[in-house]
Amino acid sequence: MDKVQEPFFLPAPGVLNMVFGKPTRAMTHEELHARMKQFPKVDLHRHLEGCISPETLLYIAKTFGGALPSYELDQLKPLIQAPHDTPGFYNFLEKFKVFRGFYPNREAIEHVAHTAVKEAAEDNVKYLELRYSPSHFAGGGKFPERDVTEWIHQAIQRAAAEFDIIVTPILTISRDYGLELAAATVDLAIELPTGYFYGLDIAGNEIQNSARPFADLFARAKDAGLNLTIHAGEARGAYNVREAVSEFNADRIGHGVRAIEDPEVMELLKEKDVMLEVCLTSNVHTGIVPAVKNHPIQKLIENGVAVSLNTDDPAISDICLSDEYVLAVTELGFSDADLKALNLSALKHSFAPDREALIREIGGCWNHF
């Protein structure tokens, strides 16, 4: 995507003073955030497991039960939200420990899914791809994975209709849970009726656990009609991105920003039209980049790599997608045309069952911005 020069907002230290390319008074951060909240958005990379805020956790514990390390909000927040002063990949993964085995019943799991969709819609996300691991919510055998999948699917469908948002579910398997469990989960997804999952993702500890043992699962999922998105090039280097594309036939890459380290990998992404699902704040919290202003997203775009702008784990990073758009504008100089182009490109690379229908339905919602 070529850089478009006509600005929506022209960044300046702490303020913005251009709207639709016309001079206006300085815009405060609050006004910019309100404007970005109005901006229609697409999120292709959001984990349901990372959507559960401290407030939601406390509500579930008080309403449905469930053990937490603390029932005081101020004490709970640091346990599940990424710290700004000690970034790091392992520090980020540690934040998910509180959630493992927490969910006490069906109602709690349905509430989590319903709330995640509701909060996305309130942030004016028009199209959301929500990925999740049934194994995570099954709590190590507390619930059957098929039951968990039914509960989450029904809650997503109800919330999507209630809040007027299009949601496409993606299955996540984890490097960390082992091949046997991942295989059983993929088998379940393939057996389910159309509509439960439209893609397969693999997440987890990229440093310690290679994606290679799961190659046959990717192939089986692809043969069954599922799209593939693979976490790669986040904690590990550009080689993992090359592997995901060349050997595992990934349609998109989760994060993938370290492709910037290898011009040949960027060329491969461009040639195969594989999109990187970029998450600015998450990349800072995991220590992949030192600050948003140092993020390579613009250089990736300049090299012809397709990218989208996403949240990853909004509750862990304590953000919404509007926050990421504010950062893109103020720290990276994105214009209105840039943001529109990113969203339209995201629709074209979506895992929606009918992309053309999706584009017809919401592709024009950026026309008046």
C-alpha positions in Angstrom: 0.0 0.0 0.0 1.5 3.3 -1.0 1.7 6.1 1.5 -1.1 8.6 0.8 -0.1 12.2 1.6 -3.5 13.8 2.1 -3.8 13.9 5.9 -6.8 13.2 8.1 -4.8 14.5 11.1 -1.4 16.1 11.0 0.6 15.0 14.0 2.3 17.5 16.3 3.5 17.1 19.9 0.5 16.4 21.9 -2.0 17.9 19.5 -3.4 17.5 16.0 -4.4 20.4 13.8 -5.6 19.1 10.5 -9.0 17.6 9.7 -9.8 16.3 6.2 -6.7 18.2 5.0 -8.1 21.6 6.2 -6.6 23.7 8.9 -8.5 23.8 12.1 -7.9 24.5 15.8 -5.6 22.2 17.7 -7.3 18.9 18.5 -6.8 17.5 22.0 -6.0 13.9 22.6 -9.5 13.4 24.0 -11.1 14.8 20.8 -8.8 12.7 18.6 -9.8 9.6 20.6 -13.5 10.4 20.2 -13.0 10.9 16.5 -11.1 7.6 16.2 -14.0 5.9 18.1 -16.3 7.1 15.4 -14.1 5.7 12.7 -15.4 2.4 11.4 -12.8 -0.4 12.1 -11.8 -3.9 11.2 -10.0 -6.2 13.7 -8.6 -9.4 12.3 -6.5 -10.4 15.3 -8.2 -10.4 18.6 -8.1 -13.3 21.1 -11.2 -14.0 23.2 -8.9 -15.1 26.0 -7.4 -11.6 26.0 -10.7 -9.7 26.0 -11.6 -10.4 29.6 -11.1 -7.3 31.6 -10.5 -7.2 35.4 -13.9 -5.9 35.8 -15.4 -8.7 33.9 -13.4 -11.3 35.8 -14.7 -9.8 39.1 -18.3 -9.8 37.8 -18.0 -13.5 36.9 -16.5 -14.4 40.2 -19.2 -12.6 42.2 -22.1 -13.8 39.9 -21.2 -17.3 38.9 -18.3 -18.2 41.1 -14.7 -18.9 40.2 -11.4 -18.5 42.2 -9.3 -15.4 41.7 -6.0 -14.5 43.4 -7.6 -11.3 44.5 -11.1 -9.8 44.6 -9.9 -6.2 44.8 -9.8 -4.5 41.5 -6.6 -2.6 42.2 -4.8 -5.8 43.2 -6.2 -7.8 40.3 -5.3 -5.4 37.6 -1.5 -5.8 37.8 -1.9 -9.6 37.7 -3.6 -9.6 34.3 -2.5 -6.4 32.6 0.8 -6.0 30.9 3.1 -3.6 32.7 4.5 -0.7 30.8 7.9 -0.7 32.6 8.9 -4.3 32.2 8.0 -5.4 28.7 8.9 -8.9 27.5 7.4 -11.9 25.8 7.4 -14.2 28.8 6.1 -11.4 31.0 3.2 -11.0 28.6 2.3 -14.7 28.5 2.4 -14.8 32.3 -0.7 -12.6 32.4 -2.9 -15.4 31.1 -2.2 -17.7 34.1 -5.0 -16.2 36.1 -7.5 -17.2 33.4 -6.6 -20.9 33.1 -9.1 -23.0 34.8 -11.0 -20.0 36.1 -14.3 -20.4 34.2 -16.9 -22.0 36.6 -19.8 -22.8 34.3 -21.5 -22.3 31.0 -23.0 -19.0 32.0 -19.6 -17.6 32.7 -18.1 -18.7 29.4 -21.1 -17.3 27.5 -20.8 -14.0 29.3 -17.2 -13.7 28.3 -18.0 -14.2 24.6 -21.0 -11.9 24.7 -19.1 -9.2 26.4 -16.2 -9.4 24.0 -18.4 -8.9 21.0 -20.3 -6.1 22.8 -17.2 -4.2 23.6 -15.9 -4.4 20.1 -19.1 -3.1 18.7 -19.1 -0.2 21.2 -15.7 0.7 19.8 -17.3 0.9 16.3 -15.6 -2.3 15.1 -17.7 -3.2 12.1 -16.0 -6.5 11.3 -14.3 -8.7 13.9 -12.5 -12.0 13.6 -12.5 -13.4 17.1 -10.2 -16.3 17.7 -10.2 -18.6 20.7 -9.0 -21.9 22.0 -11.7 -24.3 23.2 -9.0 -26.1 25.2 -8.4 -22.9 27.2 -12.1 -22.5 28.2 -12.5 -26.2 28.8 -10.2 -25.9 31.8 -8.2 -29.0 31.4 -11.1 -31.3 31.0 -13.6 -29.5 33.3 -15.9 -29.2 30.3 -16.1 -31.0 26.9 -14.5 -28.9 24.2 -17.5 -29.5 21.9 -19.8 -28.1 24.6 -17.6 -25.1 25.1 -17.5 -24.4 21.4 -21.4 -24.6 21.2 -21.7 -22.1 24.1 -19.2 -19.6 22.7 -20.7 -20.0 19.2 -24.2 -19.3 20.4 -23.1 -16.3 22.5 -21.2 -14.8 19.6 -24.2 -15.1 17.3 -26.5 -13.5 19.8 -24.2 -10.7 20.5 -23.4 -10.1 16.8 -27.2 -9.7 16.1 -27.8 -7.6 19.1 -25.0 -5.1 18.5 -24.9 -5.1 14.7 -21.4 -6.3 14.2 -20.2 -9.0 11.8 -18.1 -11.7 13.7 -16.1 -14.5 12.1 -14.8 -17.1 14.6 -11.3 -18.6 14.2 -10.0 -21.7 16.0 -6.8 -21.4 18.0 -4.6 -24.3 18.9 -1.6 -23.8 21.2 2.0 -24.9 20.8 2.0 -25.2 24.6 -0.8 -27.8 25.0 0.9 -30.4 22.9 0.2 -32.1 19.6 -2.4 -34.7 20.8 -4.8 -32.1 22.2 -4.3 -29.8 19.2 -5.1 -32.7 16.9 -8.3 -33.5 18.8 -9.4 -29.9 18.6 -8.7 -29.6 14.9 -10.7 -32.8 14.4 -13.6 -31.3 16.3 -13.5 -28.1 14.2 -13.5 -30.1 10.9 -16.5 -32.2 12.1 -18.6 -29.2 13.2 -21.1 -27.7 10.8 -20.1 -24.7 8.6 -20.1 -21.5 10.5 -18.4 -22.5 13.7 -14.9 -21.8 12.5 -13.5 -20.2 9.3 -9.9 -20.3 10.1 -7.2 -22.0 12.1 -4.6 -20.2 14.2 -1.7 -21.5 16.3 -0.4 -19.4 19.2 1.6 -19.9 22.3 5.3 -19.8 23.1 7.0 -19.3 19.8 10.5 -19.4 21.4 10.3 -22.8 23.0 7.7 -24.6 20.9 8.1 -24.8 17.1 5.1 -24.9 14.8 6.8 -27.7 12.8 5.2 -30.6 14.7 1.8 -29.2 13.8 2.4 -29.1 10.1 0.0 -32.0 9.3 -2.7 -30.3 11.3 -2.4 -27.2 9.1 -2.6 -29.3 6.0 -5.7 -31.1 7.3 -7.4 -27.9 8.2 -6.5 -26.4 4.8 -7.9 -29.4 3.0 -11.1 -29.0 5.0 -11.6 -25.5 3.8 -10.2 -23.5 6.8 -8.0 -20.5 6.2 -4.7 -20.4 8.1 -3.1 -17.7 10.2 0.0 -18.6 12.1 1.7 -16.6 14.9 5.2 -16.1 13.7 7.9 -13.5 13.5 7.0 -12.0 16.9 9.3 -13.6 19.5 11.3 -15.4 16.8 12.8 -13.9 13.6 12.0 -13.6 10.0 12.8 -17.3 9.4 9.6 -18.3 11.2 7.6 -16.1 8.9 9.2 -17.7 5.8 8.5 -21.2 7.3 4.8 -20.3 7.9 4.3 -19.1 4.3 6.5 -21.5 2.4 6.0 -24.7 4.3 2.7 -24.3 6.1 0.8 -22.3 3.4 -0.4 -19.6 5.8 -2.9 -17.1 4.4 -2.0 -14.5 7.0 0.6 -14.1 9.8 -0.1 -13.2 13.4 2.2 -10.3 14.1 5.1 -11.2 11.7 6.8 -7.8 12.1 10.2 -9.3 12.3 9.9 -9.9 8.5 11.4 -6.5 8.3 14.8 -8.1 9.1 14.9 -10.0 5.8 14.1 -8.3 2.4 13.6 -11.8 0.8 10.9 -12.6 3.4 9.2 -9.3 2.7 9.3 -10.0 -1.0 7.8 -13.5 -0.3 4.9 -11.9 1.6 4.4 -9.4 -1.2 4.5 -12.1 -3.9 2.1 -14.4 -2.0 -0.1 -11.5 -0.8 0.1 -12.7 2.8 -1.1 -10.1 5.2 0.6 -9.4 8.6 -1.8 -8.9 11.5 0.0 -6.0 13.3 -0.7 -5.1 16.9 1.2 -2.0 17.9 0.8 -1.9 21.7 1.1 -5.6 22.0 4.4 -5.5 20.2 5.7 -3.0 22.8 4.4 -5.0 25.7 6.1 -8.2 24.4 9.3 -6.3 23.9 9.4 -6.8 20.1 9.8 -3.0 19.6 10.9 -0.5 22.2 8.2 2.0 21.5 5.4 2.6 19.0 7.4 5.3 17.3 10.0 2.7 16.5 7.4 0.2 15.0 8.3 -1.1 11.5 4.8 -1.0 10.2 5.4 1.9 7.8 8.6 0.3 6.4 6.7 -2.9 5.8 4.0 -1.0 3.9 6.7 0.8 1.9 8.1 -2.6 0.9 4.7 -3.7 -0.4 3.7 -5.9 2.5 0.0 -6.0 3.3 -0.7 -5.2 6.9 -3.8 -4.7 9.1 -4.1 -2.9 12.4 -5.5 -5.0 15.3 -5.7 -5.3 19.1 -4.4 -8.8 19.9 -5.4 -8.9 23.6 -7.2 -5.7 24.5 -7.8 -6.5 28.2 -4.2 -7.6 28.7 -2.9 -4.5 27.0 -5.7 -2.3 28.5 -6.6 -0.8 25.1 -9.3 -0.7 22.5 -8.8 -0.5 18.7 -9.5 3.2 18.8 -6.4 3.6 21.1 -4.3 1.8 18.4 -5.6 4.2 15.8 -4.7 7.2 17.9 -1.2 5.8 18.2 -1.0 5.2 14.4 -1.9 8.8 13.8 0.1 10.6 16.5 3.2 8.3 16.7 3.4 7.0 13.1 1.8 9.8 11.0 -1.0 7.8 9.5 -3.6 9.8 7.5 -7.3 9.2 7.0 -6.5 7.7 3.6 -4.0 5.3 5.2 -6.5 4.1 7.8 -9.2 3.6 5.1 -6.8 1.7 2.9 -5.7 -0.5 5.8 -9.4 -1.4 6.6 -10.3 -2.1 3.0 -7.2 -4.3 2.6 -8.2 -6.1 5.8 -11.6 -6.9 4.4 -10.0 -8.3 1.2 -7.8 -10.5 3.4 -10.5 -11.5 5.8 -11.6 -15.1 6.5 -15.2 -14.2 5.9 -17.1 -17.0 4.1 -18.1 -14.5 1.4 -15.5 -11.7 1.1 -17.3 -10.0 -1.8 -20.5 -9.8 0.1 -18.7 -8.5 3.2 -17.1 -5.7 1.1 -20.4 -4.9 -0.5 -22.1 -4.7 3.0 -19.6 -2.6 4.9 -16.9 -1.5 2.3 -18.6 1.9 1.8 -18.8 2.8 5.5 -15.5 4.8 5.2 -16.8 7.0 2.3 -17.9 9.9 4.5 -14.7 10.0 6.5 
